[in-house]
Structures are given as C-alpha cells and as structure tokens.
Amino acid sequence: MSKQTVVVALGGNAMLRRGEPLEADIQRRNIAKAAKAIAEFGKEYNVVLVHGNGPQVGLLALQGLAYKEVGPYPLDVLGSETQGMIGYMLMQELKNLLPDQHISCMLTQMSVNPDDPAFANPSKPIGPVYDDFEAHELAKKHHWTVKPDGQYFRRVVPSPKPTGIIENDAINALIDREHLVICTGGGGIPVKYINGKLVGVEAVIDKDMSAAFLAKQLKADALLILTDTNAVYLDWGTPNQRALRRTTPAELAQYDFDVGSMGPKIEASCDFINQGGKLVGIGALEDGLHILKGEAGTNINAE
C-alpha cells in the first residue's frame, strides 16, 4: 500500500460534548463533524479508526437500571452495543462522504488479565456528569464508585490494560484490502479466557490504550489521539498552563497527568513510542491533519 497507516483514536466526548444531553440526534450531528475530519485523513492515509464510548455505555447502563423487569446487562454486553451503535453512525456518515471507499466496522473483543490491579481501583469515567450531592446519592443507591471529573463527578469502572485483540487477523485482512476499518470501539469488548473459553468481563477498557495496542500490532506509521483539548498542557487549569508542542516519553515521565483524562493518553502514547512507534499526535479533531504534519497539537517522538 502506498499510503501510510494511521490509527485514529476518537474520544467519546468528541461525539457527545461534555454536558450535552445524551440524545441520538446530537450524537449524529457530532459524528457527522467527526466523519468530515476523518474523511480528510483518508485522502492521505490508510485510516484505522478507534472510538471511545464513555458517555454512551454509561447511558445504556442507566437505561438498564430504569427497567425493573430484568436485571441490568453487564458492561461487556453494553460495550458491544455501543460498538454497533457508534460504528453504524460513523460508517454511514463516512460512506456518504467517501462513496468509493470500502468502510467496515468490526465487532472486536479485547482480552484482559483478570488479575489486573485496575479491578481494585476503578478509574474509567462513564455516563453523564453529576454534581457532588447527586453523584454520591446515586453511588449509594446503585453501589457505584464515583470520582471527580473537573468540577463535577462521574461514575467510574475498572479499566484493565488490553492484552490481545481476538479479531486481529480479520482486521489485518480488511486493511490489506484497503478498507477504512472501525474496530476495537470503546476499547474493545473486555473478555478473558476461562478453561480455554472466552467470557465477558465487567469493565471498560480505555480506548487510547487499545488504540496504542492496535497500532503496535499493525506496525502503524502513526497514532493520532483526538480529544476535546487542542494539545497536551502542563499546569492545566491554572494561569500558568502551557502547551507541549514537541516532546518525548523521557520528558513526559517527569510530569503527572490526571488519571481520569490525559493520563491514559500519555501512557498509551509513550508505550507506543517506546515499543518502536514513530509518531503520536494529540490534539483537537479539527486539527487532525495539521497535528500529523507537526503544525498543531502535541507531537511525541522517540527523540
């Protein structure tokens, strides 16, 4: 293939902005904007698209709690539902923009280690934001863990690290046939092996960690993490905040980043670079191509 391959990680909040109602038509409008930007990448790169699902999987969990006739579905099943829902919207919008491009959405399972310490320390935010009082009332009622998210609170769930992509061969086959592939959505459906058989796991894998894992597996030329900030910032939220434009894993190791937001993105980026990746770009959706060219956002390289 003549084009370079880039794995694009699209944040769940890029499809549903912070504080917006969890309405289908709002998500469609946001996904249409995202698809327009991703279609531009497709002109210059082979795109493999990974999306987040934090707001969406949280919504499905809340809807399940509202219906009392059956027990709530586990998070792995809800994760698979978000892969179908978000994947469908992305496929449709991208096909409308790129009618001659093959576009496929792969329902993807991701194995995790059942002994991962993340199960003892939930950190992945899902669902909408709440004020302090409502968050702790809901936590008491539903036996949730809640943690701060900016000035609000959100439910958090375990987020183990990915250890294997079950459908890896199928994804590679589609890429070889020059499909724009949407896969490992929401970080992948979390599964583990018990006596040689796959079973679901009650967790939500971080999509940036999964995107980095996928990029390593594919030997991608670049990993592009698109989020709701236009770069990686030091001293975020203070009068002294400043953007990092070019950096390395060695420099980033000197700083602490929020475990509920930028932290996993930095960890995933450094992991990709340290295991042979060439470039990670982090920034805003609308700056995607400029980030890859070093003209916007934050670029992370080995040196």
Rosetta blueprint (number, residue, H / E / L):
1 M L
2 S L
3 K L
4 Q E
5 T E
6 V E
7 V E
8 V E
9 A E
10 L E
11 G L
12 G H
13 N H
14 A H
15 M H
16 L L
17 R L
18 R L
19 G L
20 E L
21 P L
22 L L
23 E L
24 A H
25 D H
26 I H
27 Q H
28 R H
29 R H
30 N H
31 I H
32 A H
33 K H
34 A H
35 A H
36 K H
37 A H
38 I H
39 A H
40 E H
41 F H
42 G H
43 K L
44 E L
45 Y E
46 N E
47 V E
48 V E
49 L E
50 V E
51 H E
52 G L
53 N L
54 G H
55 P H
56 Q H
57 V H
58 G H
59 L H
60 L H
61 A H
62 L H
63 Q H
64 G H
65 L H
66 A H
67 Y L
68 K L
69 E L
70 V L
71 G L
72 P L
73 Y L
74 P L
75 L H
76 D H
77 V H
78 L H
79 G H
80 S H
81 E H
82 T H
83 Q H
84 G H
85 M H
86 I H
87 G H
88 Y H
89 M H
90 L H
91 M H
92 Q H
93 E H
94 L H
95 K H
96 N H
97 L H
98 L L
99 P L
100 D L
101 Q L
102 H L
103 I E
104 S E
105 C E
106 M L
107 L L
108 T L
109 Q E
110 M E
111 S E
112 V E
113 N L
114 P L
115 D L
116 D L
117 P H
118 A H
119 F H
120 A H
121 N L
122 P L
123 S L
124 K E
125 P E
126 I E
127 G E
128 P E
129 V E
130 Y E
131 D L
132 D H
133 F H
134 E H
135 A H
136 H H
137 E H
138 L H
139 A H
140 K H
141 K H
142 H H
143 H L
144 W L
145 T E
146 V E
147 K E
148 P E
149 D E
150 G L
151 Q L
152 Y E
153 F E
154 R E
155 R E
156 V E
157 V E
158 P L
159 S L
160 P L
161 K L
162 P E
163 T E
164 G E
165 I E
166 I L
167 E L
168 N H
169 D H
170 A H
171 I H
172 N H
173 A H
174 L H
175 I H
176 D H
177 R L
178 E L
179 H L
180 L E
181 V E
182 I E
183 C L
184 T L
185 G H
186 G H
187 G H
188 G L
189 I E
190 P E
191 V E
192 K E
193 Y E
194 I E
195 N L
196 G L
197 K E
198 L E
199 V E
200 G E
201 V L
202 E L
203 A L
204 V L
205 I L
206 D L
207 K H
208 D H
209 M H
210 S H
211 A H
212 A H
213 F H
214 L H
215 A H
216 K H
217 Q H
218 L H
219 K L
220 A L
221 D L
222 A E
223 L E
224 L E
225 I E
226 L E
227 T E
228 D L
229 T L
230 N L
231 A L
232 V E
233 Y E
234 L E
235 D L
236 W L
237 G L
238 T L
239 P L
240 N L
241 Q L
242 R E
243 A E
244 L E
245 R L
246 R E
247 T E
248 T L
249 P H
250 A H
251 E H
252 L H
253 A L
254 Q L
255 Y L
256 D L
257 F L
258 D L
259 V L
260 G L
261 S L
262 M H
263 G H
264 P H
265 K H
266 I H
267 E H
268 A H
269 S H
270 C H
271 D H
272 F H
273 I H
274 N H
275 Q L
276 G L
277 G L
278 K L
279 L L
280 V E
281 G E
282 I E
283 G E
284 A E
285 L H
286 E H
287 D H
288 G H
289 L H
290 H H
291 I H
292 L H
293 K L
294 G L
295 E L
296 A L
297 G L
298 T E
299 N E
300 I E
301 N L
302 A L
303 E L
